[in-house]
Amino acid sequence: MKLVMIKKAGCMPCKQFEPFAKQEAEKNSISFKTVMREDMPEETHPPFFPYFYLYQNKEFMESWGGVNERKFLSALKRNLKKTQD
């Protein structure tokens, strides 16, 4: 499984939340990658930041945004459960 965090330059919530996101991904054996909004084509920019995309074997599973730890953990747990079923 792979977690991609989209962040943008100067985004303080992105900077503050990144260590938590990375730690939780590693704790659950999920690879973690960050992508800067400035490096993305404009038509693919997410609606707000940080924004997360979760993939399993290059297949899109779920996306969500924001810095709510409970929402973040729920999304990870829900998708980890799907892969175990």
C-alpha positions in Angstrom: 0.0 0.0 0.0 1.2 3.5 -0.7 0.1 6.9 0.8 0.8 10.1 -1.1 0.5 13.4 0.7 0.0 16.5 -1.5 1.3 19.6 0.2 2.1 23.2 -0.9 4.9 25.6 -0.1 4.1 27.7 2.9 1.3 25.5 4.2 1.8 25.4 8.0 -0.9 22.6 8.5 1.0 20.5 5.9 4.3 21.0 7.7 2.8 20.2 11.1 0.8 17.1 10.0 3.4 15.5 7.8 5.4 13.8 10.7 2.2 12.3 12.1 1.1 11.0 8.7 4.5 9.6 8.0 4.7 7.9 11.4 1.3 6.3 11.0 2.0 5.1 7.5 5.3 3.5 8.7 3.6 1.9 11.7 1.1 0.2 9.3 3.8 -0.8 6.8 2.5 1.7 4.2 5.0 3.4 2.0 4.8 7.2 2.3 5.6 9.9 -0.3 5.1 13.6 -0.5 4.4 15.6 -3.6 4.5 19.4 -3.8 1.5 21.0 -5.4 3.8 23.3 -7.4 5.2 20.1 -9.1 1.8 19.0 -10.3 -0.2 20.0 -13.4 -2.7 22.7 -12.5 -5.7 20.6 -13.5 -4.8 17.9 -11.0 -4.5 20.2 -7.9 -6.6 19.0 -5.0 -9.2 21.3 -3.4 -7.2 21.9 -0.2 -4.1 20.9 1.6 -2.8 18.6 2.8 -4.5 16.1 0.6 -4.0 12.3 0.7 -4.3 9.6 -1.9 -4.1 5.9 -0.9 -3.1 3.2 -3.5 -2.8 -0.5 -3.4 -0.7 -2.0 -6.2 -1.1 1.2 -8.3 -4.9 1.0 -7.9 -6.6 4.1 -6.4 -8.4 3.2 -3.1 -9.4 6.5 -1.4 -8.6 10.2 -1.1 -9.3 12.7 1.7 -8.0 16.0 2.9 -7.3 17.9 6.1 -5.4 17.5 9.3 -8.0 15.6 11.4 -6.1 12.7 13.0 -9.2 10.7 13.7 -10.4 11.0 10.0 -6.8 10.1 8.8 -6.6 7.0 11.0 -10.2 5.9 10.1 -9.3 6.1 6.4 -6.1 4.0 6.9 -7.9 1.4 9.1 -10.8 1.1 6.7 -8.5 0.4 3.7 -6.2 -1.9 5.6 -9.2 -4.0 6.5 -10.3 -4.1 2.8 -6.9 -5.5 1.9 -7.1 -8.2 4.6 -10.5 -9.4 3.6 
